Amino acid sequence: MRAGIERLTENLSQTIVGKQDAIRLAMVALLAGGHALLEDVPGVGKTLLAKSLARSIDGKFQRVQCTPDLLPSDVTGTNIWNPSRGEFEFLPGPVFANVLLADEINRATPRTQSSLLEVMEEQQVTIDGVSRPVPKPFFVIATQNPVEYQGTFPLPEAQMDRFLLALSLGYPTEAEELMMLQRLEFAKTAEELRPCLSLAEVQTLQQHCRKVKVETSLQQYILALVRATRSEDALTLGVSPRGAVALHRAAQAIAFLDHREFVLPDDIKRLAPSVLAHRVIPSGSESGRGVIDRLLETIAIPEHHEP
């Protein structure tokens, strides 16, 4: 198992310079069986990260460029009439992939955004009363530009809650950007990457993540964080029970990436802003991440004893 994780990390590093924290969070989302929301400006490598990840796990990659005229059927698929057979045939949409990149998801209309709700939660698409499962593993990486708001449709709370975590790649450091320029001649593209994990191996890794031990005291710590957001005056909306499950699974995944069979309090503290902040709605000037950071400072960390 450890060798597979190291191969995946090394593979992603061949196309993405630096950004080890972002790569790590993307791997957490994948191994926890969730989805990732990348909130960042254009040109920092969001598409490259998604394509490299799909190529590394030998999975089918599909990209949807979200625009206001994108229809739900353009995402999920539709039934078309086949005159030679005299019957309708299902034409699958781009969601029938292992890694789906929904680029600039907040430019799609709410109707189209909602077409992803079922598939992100239940890994199936229902059209005309027929449910069709998507390939497994199924991983959505959605991006949105946090700066430009003209012509956008903010994601509703139910949609935000479907993402296991939200992350930002950020601008590279000067040294990293120089390395990017120096590697231009011989750097690999995502298409040139060789798969380092099979889809079956990814599913096995996901199953092993679920077996990582989380002590009852740490589960209570997760609940204390989540429940505190629901009574926080600085928030209009607190974290849902789905958010508590997401933090639990993300903590298991990061412990697994660190080659541990148990979760530490630091795992929860490290992941809480990325897993919880996008699920809350601030009522004032304080950001959601700022509120989560403040709660992490005030809520007591339980004493941990290794199993």
BALOBA-1460 file (C-alpha; in Angstrom, 3 decimals):
// residues 307
<rec num="1" residu="m" x="0.000" y="0.000" z="0.000"/>
<rec num="2" residu="r" x="2.786" y="2.408" z="0.931"/>
<rec num="3" residu="a" x="4.510" y="1.880" z="-2.420"/>
<rec num="4" residu="g" x="1.320" y="2.779" z="-4.293"/>
<rec num="5" residu="i" x="0.966" y="6.072" z="-2.419"/>
<rec num="6" residu="e" x="4.584" y="6.986" z="-3.060"/>
<rec num="7" residu="r" x="4.253" y="6.168" z="-6.770"/>
<rec num="8" residu="l" x="1.177" y="8.390" z="-7.061"/>
<rec num="9" residu="t" x="2.869" y="11.294" z="-5.274"/>
<rec num="10" residu="e" x="5.971" y="10.979" z="-7.426"/>
<rec num="11" residu="n" x="3.913" y="10.774" z="-10.620"/>
<rec num="12" residu="l" x="1.982" y="13.954" z="-9.842"/>
<rec num="13" residu="s" x="5.217" y="15.762" z="-8.990"/>
<rec num="14" residu="q" x="6.495" y="15.139" z="-12.529"/>
<rec num="15" residu="t" x="3.990" y="17.597" z="-13.986"/>
<rec num="16" residu="i" x="3.220" y="19.869" z="-11.029"/>
<rec num="17" residu="v" x="6.072" y="21.908" z="-9.568"/>
<rec num="18" residu="g" x="5.836" y="22.336" z="-5.805"/>
<rec num="19" residu="k" x="2.303" y="22.533" z="-4.418"/>
<rec num="20" residu="q" x="2.845" y="19.456" z="-2.264"/>
<rec num="21" residu="d" x="0.092" y="20.528" z="0.140"/>
<rec num="22" residu="a" x="-2.415" y="20.854" z="-2.719"/>
<rec num="23" residu="i" x="-1.371" y="17.484" z="-4.191"/>
<rec num="24" residu="r" x="-1.774" y="15.955" z="-0.761"/>
<rec num="25" residu="l" x="-5.254" y="17.402" z="-0.272"/>
<rec num="26" residu="a" x="-6.323" y="16.170" z="-3.706"/>
<rec num="27" residu="m" x="-5.092" y="12.690" z="-2.763"/>
<rec num="28" residu="v" x="-6.994" y="12.918" z="0.536"/>
<rec num="29" residu="a" x="-10.207" y="13.689" z="-1.355"/>
<rec num="30" residu="l" x="-9.629" y="10.808" z="-3.785"/>
<rec num="31" residu="l" x="-8.762" y="8.205" z="-1.127"/>
<rec num="32" residu="a" x="-11.624" y="9.323" z="1.120"/>
<rec num="33" residu="g" x="-14.031" y="8.762" z="-1.764"/>
<rec num="34" residu="g" x="-15.015" y="12.435" z="-1.947"/>
<rec num="35" residu="h" x="-14.713" y="15.358" z="-4.337"/>
<rec num="36" residu="a" x="-12.563" y="18.498" z="-4.383"/>
<rec num="37" residu="l" x="-13.375" y="22.147" z="-5.092"/>
<rec num="38" residu="l" x="-10.453" y="24.260" z="-6.333"/>
<rec num="39" residu="e" x="-11.027" y="27.959" z="-5.729"/>
<rec num="40" residu="d" x="-8.266" y="29.804" z="-7.526"/>
<rec num="41" residu="v" x="-7.358" y="32.237" z="-10.271"/>
<rec num="42" residu="p" x="-6.761" y="30.991" z="-13.840"/>
<rec num="43" residu="g" x="-3.400" y="29.602" z="-14.896"/>
<rec num="44" residu="v" x="-2.136" y="28.041" z="-11.673"/>
<rec num="45" residu="g" x="-2.476" y="24.391" z="-12.736"/>
<rec num="46" residu="k" x="-5.980" y="23.295" z="-11.733"/>
<rec num="47" residu="t" x="-6.668" y="21.484" z="-15.026"/>
<rec num="48" residu="l" x="-3.167" y="20.003" z="-15.034"/>
<rec num="49" residu="l" x="-3.704" y="18.566" z="-11.557"/>
<rec num="50" residu="a" x="-6.987" y="16.915" z="-12.604"/>
<rec num="51" residu="k" x="-5.570" y="15.462" z="-15.834"/>
<rec num="52" residu="s" x="-2.395" y="14.234" z="-14.137"/>
<rec num="53" residu="l" x="-4.416" y="12.513" z="-11.440"/>
<rec num="54" residu="a" x="-6.645" y="10.796" z="-13.993"/>
<rec num="55" residu="r" x="-3.649" y="9.659" z="-16.017"/>
<rec num="56" residu="s" x="-1.828" y="8.401" z="-12.928"/>
<rec num="57" residu="i" x="-4.671" y="6.090" z="-11.919"/>
<rec num="58" residu="d" x="-5.260" y="4.905" z="-15.497"/>
<rec num="59" residu="g" x="-8.756" y="6.367" z="-15.369"/>
<rec num="60" residu="k" x="-11.007" y="7.970" z="-17.930"/>
<rec num="61" residu="f" x="-10.798" y="11.769" z="-17.799"/>
<rec num="62" residu="q" x="-13.536" y="14.125" z="-18.948"/>
<rec num="63" residu="r" x="-13.640" y="17.913" z="-18.838"/>
<rec num="64" residu="v" x="-16.741" y="20.101" z="-18.850"/>
<rec num="65" residu="q" x="-16.306" y="23.812" z="-19.540"/>
<rec num="66" residu="c" x="-19.211" y="25.332" z="-17.644"/>
<rec num="67" residu="t" x="-21.007" y="28.219" z="-19.352"/>
<rec num="68" residu="p" x="-24.469" y="29.765" z="-18.888"/>
<rec num="69" residu="d" x="-25.824" y="27.911" z="-21.923"/>
<rec num="70" residu="l" x="-24.654" y="24.470" z="-20.705"/>
<rec num="71" residu="l" x="-27.635" y="22.143" z="-20.245"/>
<rec num="72" residu="p" x="-28.021" y="19.356" z="-17.657"/>
<rec num="73" residu="s" x="-28.118" y="16.807" z="-20.495"/>
<rec num="74" residu="d" x="-24.727" y="18.109" z="-21.687"/>
<rec num="75" residu="v" x="-23.337" y="16.860" z="-18.374"/>
<rec num="76" residu="t" x="-25.284" y="13.708" z="-17.544"/>
<rec num="77" residu="g" x="-26.258" y="12.473" z="-21.005"/>
<rec num="78" residu="t" x="-29.573" y="12.041" z="-22.803"/>
<rec num="79" residu="n" x="-31.769" y="9.578" z="-24.663"/>
<rec num="80" residu="i" x="-31.697" y="9.954" z="-28.454"/>
<rec num="81" residu="w" x="-33.917" y="8.323" z="-31.039"/>
<rec num="82" residu="n" x="-32.291" y="5.654" z="-33.194"/>
<rec num="83" residu="p" x="-34.454" y="5.375" z="-36.347"/>
<rec num="84" residu="s" x="-32.738" y="2.197" z="-37.568"/>
<rec num="85" residu="r" x="-33.609" y="0.345" z="-34.361"/>
<rec num="86" residu="g" x="-36.862" y="2.173" z="-33.747"/>
<rec num="87" residu="e" x="-35.996" y="2.881" z="-30.125"/>
<rec num="88" residu="f" x="-34.300" y="5.400" z="-27.858"/>
<rec num="89" residu="e" x="-30.617" y="4.932" z="-27.037"/>
<rec num="90" residu="f" x="-28.811" y="6.462" z="-24.111"/>
<rec num="91" residu="l" x="-25.909" y="8.742" z="-25.037"/>
<rec num="92" residu="p" x="-23.753" y="9.053" z="-21.899"/>
<rec num="93" residu="g" x="-22.484" y="12.468" z="-20.854"/>
<rec num="94" residu="p" x="-19.033" y="13.369" z="-19.490"/>
<rec num="95" residu="v" x="-19.993" y="12.334" z="-15.928"/>
<rec num="96" residu="f" x="-19.415" y="8.743" z="-17.037"/>
<rec num="97" residu="a" x="-15.719" y="8.982" z="-16.254"/>
<rec num="98" residu="n" x="-13.371" y="8.264" z="-13.364"/>
<rec num="99" residu="v" x="-12.163" y="11.849" z="-13.034"/>
<rec num="100" residu="l" x="-14.464" y="14.696" z="-14.049"/>
<rec num="101" residu="l" x="-13.202" y="18.264" z="-14.223"/>
<rec num="102" residu="a" x="-16.039" y="20.784" z="-13.980"/>
<rec num="103" residu="d" x="-14.166" y="23.916" z="-14.993"/>
<rec num="104" residu="e" x="-15.575" y="27.222" z="-13.710"/>
<rec num="105" residu="i" x="-18.570" y="25.433" z="-12.250"/>
<rec num="106" residu="n" x="-20.084" y="28.682" z="-10.974"/>
<rec num="107" residu="r" x="-20.605" y="29.858" z="-14.580"/>
<rec num="108" residu="a" x="-23.195" y="27.134" z="-15.117"/>
<rec num="109" residu="t" x="-26.804" y="27.932" z="-14.261"/>
<rec num="110" residu="p" x="-28.305" y="26.546" z="-11.031"/>
<rec num="111" residu="r" x="-30.297" y="24.046" z="-13.125"/>
<rec num="112" residu="t" x="-27.128" y="22.622" z="-14.635"/>
<rec num="113" residu="q" x="-25.254" y="22.735" z="-11.332"/>
<rec num="114" residu="s" x="-28.018" y="20.656" z="-9.766"/>
<rec num="115" residu="s" x="-27.476" y="17.917" z="-12.353"/>
<rec num="116" residu="l" x="-24.318" y="16.988" z="-10.429"/>
<rec num="117" residu="l" x="-26.024" y="16.619" z="-7.035"/>
<rec num="118" residu="e" x="-27.173" y="13.032" z="-7.484"/>
<rec num="119" residu="v" x="-24.038" y="11.695" z="-9.145"/>
<rec num="120" residu="m" x="-21.680" y="13.284" z="-6.603"/>
<rec num="121" residu="e" x="-23.568" y="11.757" z="-3.679"/>
<rec num="122" residu="e" x="-24.879" y="8.454" z="-5.030"/>
<rec num="123" residu="q" x="-22.518" y="7.835" z="-7.977"/>
<rec num="124" residu="q" x="-25.397" y="7.290" z="-10.354"/>
<rec num="125" residu="v" x="-27.409" y="9.266" z="-12.902"/>
<rec num="126" residu="t" x="-31.181" y="8.975" z="-13.231"/>
<rec num="127" residu="i" x="-32.675" y="9.952" z="-16.591"/>
<rec num="128" residu="d" x="-36.276" y="9.225" z="-17.604"/>
<rec num="129" residu="g" x="-36.696" y="7.038" z="-14.548"/>
<rec num="130" residu="v" x="-33.675" y="4.828" z="-15.273"/>
<rec num="131" residu="s" x="-30.673" y="4.945" z="-12.913"/>
<rec num="132" residu="r" x="-27.240" y="4.261" z="-14.368"/>
<rec num="133" residu="p" x="-24.113" y="3.919" z="-12.213"/>
<rec num="134" residu="v" x="-20.995" y="5.852" z="-13.162"/>
<rec num="135" residu="p" x="-17.570" y="4.160" z="-13.251"/>
<rec num="136" residu="k" x="-15.740" y="3.587" z="-9.979"/>
<rec num="137" residu="p" x="-13.779" y="5.228" z="-8.569"/>
<rec num="138" residu="f" x="-15.594" y="8.467" z="-9.394"/>
<rec num="139" residu="f" x="-13.894" y="11.739" z="-8.517"/>
<rec num="140" residu="v" x="-15.048" y="15.266" z="-9.316"/>
<rec num="141" residu="i" x="-12.673" y="18.218" z="-9.316"/>
<rec num="142" residu="a" x="-14.551" y="21.478" z="-9.786"/>
<rec num="143" residu="t" x="-12.925" y="24.882" z="-10.172"/>
<rec num="144" residu="q" x="-14.142" y="28.402" z="-9.705"/>
<rec num="145" residu="n" x="-12.491" y="31.808" z="-9.928"/>
<rec num="146" residu="p" x="-12.858" y="33.572" z="-6.550"/>
<rec num="147" residu="v" x="-12.093" y="36.989" z="-8.037"/>
<rec num="148" residu="e" x="-14.366" y="37.419" z="-11.057"/>
<rec num="149" residu="y" x="-18.085" y="37.317" z="-10.244"/>
<rec num="150" residu="q" x="-19.644" y="38.800" z="-13.394"/>
<rec num="151" residu="g" x="-21.819" y="36.237" z="-15.148"/>
<rec num="152" residu="t" x="-21.509" y="33.668" z="-12.372"/>
<rec num="153" residu="f" x="-24.047" y="31.764" z="-10.284"/>
<rec num="154" residu="p" x="-22.821" y="31.095" z="-6.713"/>
<rec num="155" residu="l" x="-23.010" y="27.439" z="-5.758"/>
<rec num="156" residu="p" x="-25.921" y="26.701" z="-3.404"/>
<rec num="157" residu="e" x="-25.303" y="25.261" z="0.038"/>
<rec num="158" residu="a" x="-26.399" y="21.759" z="-1.022"/>
<rec num="159" residu="q" x="-23.831" y="21.762" z="-3.845"/>
<rec num="160" residu="m" x="-20.996" y="23.054" z="-1.635"/>
<rec num="161" residu="d" x="-21.815" y="20.366" z="0.899"/>
<rec num="162" residu="r" x="-21.139" y="17.677" z="-1.717"/>
<rec num="163" residu="f" x="-17.437" y="18.586" z="-1.862"/>
<rec num="164" residu="l" x="-15.320" y="16.780" z="0.706"/>
<rec num="165" residu="l" x="-12.889" y="19.675" z="0.802"/>
<rec num="166" residu="a" x="-12.012" y="22.966" z="-0.841"/>
<rec num="167" residu="l" x="-8.445" y="23.945" z="-1.629"/>
<rec num="168" residu="s" x="-6.408" y="26.561" z="-3.414"/>
<rec num="169" residu="l" x="-3.221" y="25.952" z="-5.393"/>
<rec num="170" residu="g" x="-2.094" y="29.561" z="-5.081"/>
<rec num="171" residu="y" x="0.677" y="31.250" z="-7.006"/>
<rec num="172" residu="p" x="4.018" y="29.421" z="-7.028"/>
<rec num="173" residu="t" x="6.981" y="30.790" z="-5.133"/>
<rec num="174" residu="e" x="9.700" y="32.543" z="-7.109"/>
<rec num="175" residu="a" x="11.901" y="29.451" z="-6.911"/>
<rec num="176" residu="e" x="9.060" y="27.196" z="-8.068"/>
<rec num="177" residu="e" x="8.186" y="29.505" z="-10.944"/>
<rec num="178" residu="l" x="11.829" y="29.603" z="-12.032"/>
<rec num="179" residu="m" x="11.902" y="25.805" z="-11.933"/>
<rec num="180" residu="m" x="8.800" y="25.752" z="-14.151"/>
<rec num="181" residu="l" x="10.565" y="27.858" z="-16.760"/>
<rec num="182" residu="q" x="13.732" y="25.771" z="-16.580"/>
<rec num="183" residu="r" x="11.745" y="22.553" z="-17.046"/>
<rec num="184" residu="l" x="9.827" y="23.756" z="-20.102"/>
<rec num="185" residu="e" x="12.005" y="21.875" z="-22.593"/>
<rec num="186" residu="f" x="11.878" y="18.488" z="-20.898"/>
<rec num="187" residu="a" x="8.847" y="18.675" z="-18.574"/>
<rec num="188" residu="k" x="6.239" y="15.977" z="-19.053"/>
<rec num="189" residu="t" x="2.685" y="16.754" z="-20.017"/>
<rec num="190" residu="a" x="-0.217" y="14.985" z="-18.330"/>
<rec num="191" residu="e" x="-0.715" y="12.855" z="-21.450"/>
<rec num="192" residu="e" x="2.897" y="11.617" z="-21.228"/>
<rec num="193" residu="l" x="2.521" y="10.345" z="-17.681"/>
<rec num="194" residu="r" x="2.439" y="6.608" z="-17.257"/>
<rec num="195" residu="p" x="-0.247" y="5.137" z="-15.020"/>
<rec num="196" residu="c" x="1.197" y="4.159" z="-11.660"/>
<rec num="197" residu="l" x="-1.973" y="2.747" z="-10.072"/>
<rec num="198" residu="s" x="-4.825" y="0.750" z="-11.512"/>
<rec num="199" residu="l" x="-8.444" y="1.635" z="-10.787"/>
<rec num="200" residu="a" x="-8.745" y="-1.555" z="-8.734"/>
<rec num="201" residu="e" x="-5.739" y="-0.511" z="-6.630"/>
<rec num="202" residu="v" x="-7.311" y="2.894" z="-5.989"/>
<rec num="203" residu="q" x="-10.472" y="1.219" z="-4.738"/>
<rec num="204" residu="t" x="-8.382" y="-1.038" z="-2.511"/>
<rec num="205" residu="l" x="-6.621" y="2.005" z="-1.059"/>
<rec num="206" residu="q" x="-10.016" y="3.628" z="-0.403"/>
<rec num="207" residu="q" x="-11.141" y="0.511" z="1.464"/>
<rec num="208" residu="h" x="-7.979" y="0.530" z="3.591"/>
<rec num="209" residu="c" x="-8.598" y="4.194" z="4.466"/>
<rec num="210" residu="r" x="-11.971" y="3.285" z="5.947"/>
<rec num="211" residu="k" x="-10.211" y="0.876" z="8.338"/>
<rec num="212" residu="v" x="-7.989" y="3.554" z="9.922"/>
<rec num="213" residu="k" x="-8.837" y="3.773" z="13.628"/>
<rec num="214" residu="v" x="-10.509" y="6.923" z="14.974"/>
<rec num="215" residu="e" x="-10.797" y="6.960" z="18.766"/>
<rec num="216" residu="t" x="-14.103" y="7.882" z="20.359"/>
<rec num="217" residu="s" x="-12.483" y="10.959" z="21.931"/>
<rec num="218" residu="l" x="-11.448" y="12.179" z="18.474"/>
<rec num="219" residu="q" x="-14.918" y="11.530" z="17.079"/>
<rec num="220" residu="q" x="-16.249" y="13.652" z="19.945"/>
<rec num="221" residu="y" x="-13.705" y="16.341" z="19.028"/>
<rec num="222" residu="i" x="-14.999" y="16.347" z="15.445"/>
<rec num="223" residu="l" x="-18.567" y="16.692" z="16.715"/>
<rec num="224" residu="a" x="-17.560" y="19.489" z="19.088"/>
<rec num="225" residu="l" x="-16.126" y="21.461" z="16.145"/>
<rec num="226" residu="v" x="-19.124" y="20.810" z="13.925"/>
<rec num="227" residu="r" x="-21.744" y="21.547" z="16.576"/>
<rec num="228" residu="a" x="-19.950" y="24.733" z="17.618"/>
<rec num="229" residu="t" x="-20.481" y="26.147" z="14.110"/>
<rec num="230" residu="r" x="-24.247" y="25.722" z="14.491"/>
<rec num="231" residu="s" x="-24.410" y="28.015" z="17.527"/>
<rec num="232" residu="e" x="-21.737" y="30.468" z="16.338"/>
<rec num="233" residu="d" x="-23.050" y="34.047" z="16.096"/>
<rec num="234" residu="a" x="-20.653" y="34.835" z="13.241"/>
<rec num="235" residu="l" x="-22.306" y="32.183" z="11.050"/>
<rec num="236" residu="t" x="-25.713" y="32.131" z="9.409"/>
<rec num="237" residu="l" x="-25.348" y="28.449" z="8.522"/>
<rec num="238" residu="g" x="-23.305" y="25.879" z="10.385"/>
<rec num="239" residu="v" x="-21.818" y="22.561" z="9.275"/>
<rec num="240" residu="s" x="-24.196" y="19.712" z="8.409"/>
<rec num="241" residu="p" x="-23.846" y="16.104" z="9.596"/>
<rec num="242" residu="r" x="-22.388" y="15.366" z="6.142"/>
<rec num="243" residu="g" x="-19.553" y="17.732" z="7.071"/>
<rec num="244" residu="a" x="-18.804" y="15.721" z="10.214"/>
<rec num="245" residu="v" x="-18.628" y="12.519" z="8.150"/>
<rec num="246" residu="a" x="-16.376" y="14.265" z="5.617"/>
<rec num="247" residu="l" x="-13.925" y="15.415" z="8.306"/>
<rec num="248" residu="h" x="-13.890" y="11.906" z="9.797"/>
<rec num="249" residu="r" x="-13.099" y="10.294" z="6.426"/>
<rec num="250" residu="a" x="-10.562" y="12.956" z="5.455"/>
<rec num="251" residu="a" x="-8.716" y="12.449" z="8.750"/>
<rec num="252" residu="q" x="-8.594" y="8.702" z="8.050"/>
<rec num="253" residu="a" x="-7.207" y="9.378" z="4.571"/>
<rec num="254" residu="i" x="-4.441" y="11.727" z="5.709"/>
<rec num="255" residu="a" x="-3.425" y="9.305" z="8.454"/>
<rec num="256" residu="f" x="-3.266" y="6.590" z="5.811"/>
<rec num="257" residu="l" x="-1.095" y="8.822" z="3.611"/>
<rec num="258" residu="d" x="1.232" y="9.242" z="6.595"/>
<rec num="259" residu="h" x="1.409" y="5.438" z="6.894"/>
<rec num="260" residu="r" x="-0.471" y="5.351" z="10.202"/>
<rec num="261" residu="e" x="-3.282" y="3.043" z="11.250"/>
<rec num="262" residu="f" x="-4.801" y="5.636" z="13.580"/>
<rec num="263" residu="v" x="-5.847" y="9.285" z="13.447"/>
<rec num="264" residu="l" x="-4.127" y="11.982" z="15.517"/>
<rec num="265" residu="p" x="-5.730" y="15.226" z="16.808"/>
<rec num="266" residu="d" x="-3.343" y="17.138" z="14.523"/>
<rec num="267" residu="d" x="-4.876" y="15.408" z="11.494"/>
<rec num="268" residu="i" x="-8.263" y="16.867" z="12.372"/>
<rec num="269" residu="k" x="-6.853" y="20.323" z="13.120"/>
<rec num="270" residu="r" x="-4.913" y="20.375" z="9.860"/>
<rec num="271" residu="l" x="-7.900" y="19.367" z="7.717"/>
<rec num="272" residu="a" x="-10.763" y="21.168" z="9.474"/>
<rec num="273" residu="p" x="-10.393" y="24.514" z="7.593"/>
<rec num="274" residu="s" x="-10.303" y="22.786" z="4.191"/>
<rec num="275" residu="v" x="-13.192" y="20.432" z="4.993"/>
<rec num="276" residu="l" x="-15.501" y="22.746" z="6.963"/>
<rec num="277" residu="a" x="-14.942" y="26.354" z="5.870"/>
<rec num="278" residu="h" x="-16.745" y="26.082" z="2.512"/>
<rec num="279" residu="r" x="-19.800" y="24.550" z="4.208"/>
<rec num="280" residu="v" x="-20.596" y="27.551" z="6.424"/>
<rec num="281" residu="i" x="-22.139" y="30.924" z="5.607"/>
<rec num="282" residu="p" x="-20.657" y="33.894" z="7.524"/>
<rec num="283" residu="s" x="-23.074" y="36.512" z="8.826"/>
<rec num="284" residu="g" x="-20.504" y="39.290" z="9.100"/>
<rec num="285" residu="s" x="-17.103" y="40.347" z="7.839"/>
<rec num="286" residu="e" x="-15.259" y="37.342" z="9.264"/>
<rec num="287" residu="s" x="-14.571" y="34.634" z="6.686"/>
<rec num="288" residu="g" x="-15.685" y="31.061" z="7.110"/>
<rec num="289" residu="r" x="-12.072" y="29.921" z="7.348"/>
<rec num="290" residu="g" x="-11.423" y="32.574" z="9.973"/>
<rec num="291" residu="v" x="-14.308" y="31.275" z="12.096"/>
<rec num="292" residu="i" x="-13.101" y="27.669" z="11.807"/>
<rec num="293" residu="d" x="-9.553" y="28.712" z="12.752"/>
<rec num="294" residu="r" x="-10.911" y="30.549" z="15.806"/>
<rec num="295" residu="l" x="-12.978" y="27.562" z="16.908"/>
<rec num="296" residu="l" x="-9.923" y="25.322" z="16.586"/>
<rec num="297" residu="e" x="-8.130" y="27.585" z="19.059"/>
<rec num="298" residu="t" x="-10.951" y="27.586" z="21.605"/>
<rec num="299" residu="i" x="-12.162" y="23.963" z="21.573"/>
<rec num="300" residu="a" x="-10.070" y="21.684" z="23.759"/>
<rec num="301" residu="i" x="-8.058" y="18.997" z="22.039"/>
<rec num="302" residu="p" x="-8.605" y="15.588" z="23.606"/>
<rec num="303" residu="e" x="-5.686" y="13.658" z="25.010"/>
<rec num="304" residu="h" x="-4.638" y="11.017" z="22.544"/>
<rec num="305" residu="h" x="-3.411" y="7.538" z="23.330"/>
<rec num="306" residu="e" x="-2.088" y="5.457" z="20.461"/>
<rec num="307" residu="p" x="-4.174" y="2.313" z="19.971"/>
